[in-house]
């Protein structure tokens, strides 16, 4: 790595030619969601016209490549100096809680691989599904993550509560 190094990973580099800064930007190919041949279903599974994706390596690759900008969610990859950005349709949301780790705090791992700490005040129930809002993004709990978090859920009449750090929080229900 030279004296300036990468200014922004995978987007800029310093050539060092005659001591001048030369910024190269990769060619960007944008595929609108109307032209993508894959989508995410309401359970966080990738699908195409032939059905649900089955190869774990491909599924994990797609999940890890999810990003968002002002135009929506997309998956991206850089290949041979070309950045490919493919926007995709999703049935409910593009972000899901895949794993829950219970402890002093509750740690959530999303389908993207990102880990966040649960803020119980951002939870809500809608259509019998549990959601949370993090950084303005709607995130849905999968059935598997619901089984894990159910250990700290309680009922009081028709209300659902969650116990985090010894404190009970009411989870509002939206109809």
C-alpha positions as CSV (number, residue, x, y, z in Angstrom):
1,X,0.0,0.0,0.0
2,X,1.5,3.4,-1.0
3,X,1.6,6.6,1.1
4,X,-2.0,7.6,0.5
5,X,-3.4,4.1,0.2
6,X,-7.0,3.4,-0.5
7,X,-9.2,6.3,0.0
8,X,-12.3,4.3,-0.2
9,X,-12.1,0.5,-0.4
10,X,-12.8,-0.8,-3.9
11,X,-13.5,2.6,-5.3
12,X,-10.4,4.7,-5.3
13,X,-6.7,4.1,-5.4
14,X,-3.5,6.2,-5.6
15,X,-1.3,5.4,-8.6
16,X,1.8,7.3,-7.5
17,X,2.5,8.4,-11.1
18,X,4.8,11.4,-10.9
19,X,3.5,12.0,-7.4
20,X,0.1,13.0,-8.6
21,X,-3.2,11.7,-7.1
22,X,-5.0,9.7,-9.7
23,X,-8.5,8.5,-8.8
24,X,-10.0,5.7,-10.8
25,X,-13.6,4.7,-10.3
26,X,-14.8,1.3,-11.5
27,X,-17.4,1.1,-14.2
28,X,-20.8,0.7,-12.5
29,X,-23.5,-1.4,-14.0
30,X,-26.9,-0.8,-12.4
31,X,-29.7,-3.4,-12.9
32,X,-33.1,-2.1,-12.0
33,X,-35.4,-4.3,-9.9
34,X,-37.7,-4.7,-12.8
35,X,-35.0,-6.6,-14.7
36,X,-33.6,-8.8,-11.9
37,X,-34.5,-12.4,-12.0
38,X,-34.4,-13.0,-8.2
39,X,-36.2,-11.7,-5.2
40,X,-36.5,-12.2,-1.4
41,X,-39.7,-13.7,0.0
42,X,-41.4,-12.8,3.2
43,X,-39.3,-15.3,5.2
44,X,-35.9,-14.0,4.1
45,X,-35.4,-16.7,1.4
46,X,-33.9,-15.9,-2.0
47,X,-36.0,-17.1,-4.9
48,X,-36.1,-17.1,-8.7
49,X,-38.5,-18.5,-11.3
50,X,-37.4,-22.0,-10.4
51,X,-38.0,-21.7,-6.7
52,X,-36.1,-21.2,-3.5
53,X,-32.3,-21.0,-3.7
54,X,-30.8,-24.1,-2.2
55,X,-27.0,-23.7,-2.2
56,X,-25.9,-22.3,1.1
57,X,-22.8,-20.7,-0.3
58,X,-24.9,-18.7,-2.9
59,X,-27.5,-17.8,-0.3
60,X,-24.9,-16.5,2.1
61,X,-23.1,-14.6,-0.7
62,X,-26.4,-12.8,-1.6
63,X,-27.2,-12.0,2.0
64,X,-23.8,-10.5,2.7
65,X,-24.0,-8.4,-0.5
66,X,-27.2,-6.5,0.6
67,X,-26.9,-2.8,0.8
68,X,-29.2,0.2,0.5
69,X,-29.2,3.6,-1.0
70,X,-31.8,6.2,-1.9
71,X,-33.2,3.9,-4.6
72,X,-33.7,0.9,-2.4
73,X,-32.1,-2.4,-1.5
74,X,-29.6,-4.0,-3.9
75,X,-26.9,-6.7,-4.0
76,X,-23.5,-5.7,-5.3
77,X,-20.3,-7.3,-6.3
78,X,-17.1,-6.1,-8.0
79,X,-15.8,-8.3,-10.8
80,X,-12.9,-7.4,-13.2
81,X,-13.0,-3.8,-12.2
82,X,-16.8,-3.5,-12.8
83,X,-19.2,-2.8,-9.9
84,X,-22.5,-4.5,-10.5
85,X,-25.5,-3.2,-8.5
86,X,-28.7,-5.2,-8.8
87,X,-31.8,-3.8,-7.1
88,X,-34.2,-6.5,-6.1
89,X,-37.9,-7.0,-5.1
90,X,-38.7,-8.2,-1.6
91,X,-42.1,-9.3,-0.2
92,X,-41.9,-7.7,3.3
93,X,-38.4,-6.5,4.1
94,X,-34.9,-7.2,2.9
95,X,-33.5,-7.5,6.5
96,X,-34.1,-10.3,8.9
97,X,-32.9,-11.4,12.3
98,X,-31.3,-14.9,11.7
99,X,-29.7,-15.5,15.1
100,X,-30.4,-14.3,18.6
101,X,-27.8,-14.5,21.4
102,X,-29.3,-14.1,24.9
103,X,-27.2,-12.8,27.7
104,X,-26.9,-9.6,29.7
105,X,-27.9,-7.8,26.5
106,X,-29.6,-9.4,23.5
107,X,-27.4,-9.6,20.4
108,X,-29.0,-10.0,17.0
109,X,-27.3,-11.2,13.9
110,X,-29.0,-10.2,10.7
111,X,-29.1,-12.0,7.3
112,X,-26.4,-9.6,6.1
113,X,-24.0,-10.8,8.9
114,X,-24.2,-7.4,10.7
115,X,-24.7,-7.7,14.5
116,X,-26.7,-5.3,16.5
117,X,-27.8,-5.1,20.2
118,X,-31.6,-5.3,20.7
119,X,-33.3,-2.1,21.8
120,X,-36.6,-3.5,23.1
121,X,-38.3,-0.1,22.7
122,X,-38.0,-0.5,18.9
123,X,-40.0,-3.7,18.7
124,X,-43.5,-4.1,17.4
125,X,-45.9,-6.9,16.3
126,X,-47.6,-6.8,13.0
127,X,-49.7,-9.6,11.4
128,X,-48.4,-12.0,14.1
129,X,-44.8,-11.2,13.2
130,X,-42.2,-9.5,15.3
131,X,-40.2,-6.6,13.9
132,X,-37.8,-4.0,15.0
133,X,-36.6,-0.7,13.6
134,X,-32.8,-0.1,13.5
135,X,-31.3,3.0,11.8
136,X,-34.7,3.5,10.1
137,X,-34.7,0.0,8.6
138,X,-37.6,-2.5,9.1
139,X,-36.2,-5.8,10.3
140,X,-38.2,-9.0,10.7
141,X,-37.6,-11.9,13.0
142,X,-37.5,-15.3,11.3
143,X,-39.3,-18.3,12.8
144,X,-36.0,-19.7,14.0
145,X,-35.0,-16.5,15.7
146,X,-38.5,-16.2,17.3
147,X,-38.0,-19.6,18.9
148,X,-34.8,-18.4,20.5
149,X,-36.2,-15.0,21.7
150,X,-39.4,-16.6,23.0
151,X,-37.4,-17.5,26.1
152,X,-37.6,-13.8,27.2
153,X,-41.1,-13.1,26.0
154,X,-44.0,-13.0,28.4
155,X,-47.7,-12.5,28.2
156,X,-49.9,-10.3,30.3
157,X,-53.5,-10.7,29.3
158,X,-53.5,-10.0,25.5
159,X,-50.2,-7.9,25.7
160,X,-46.8,-9.3,24.8
161,X,-43.8,-8.2,26.9
162,X,-40.1,-8.8,26.6
163,X,-37.7,-9.0,29.5
164,X,-34.3,-7.4,28.9
165,X,-31.8,-6.7,31.6
166,X,-34.4,-7.5,34.3
167,X,-36.9,-4.9,32.9
168,X,-40.2,-5.7,31.2
169,X,-41.0,-3.8,28.0
170,X,-44.4,-3.9,26.3
171,X,-44.3,-4.7,22.6
172,X,-47.0,-2.7,20.8
173,X,-49.2,-4.5,18.3
174,X,-50.1,-2.8,15.0
175,X,-53.2,-3.9,13.1
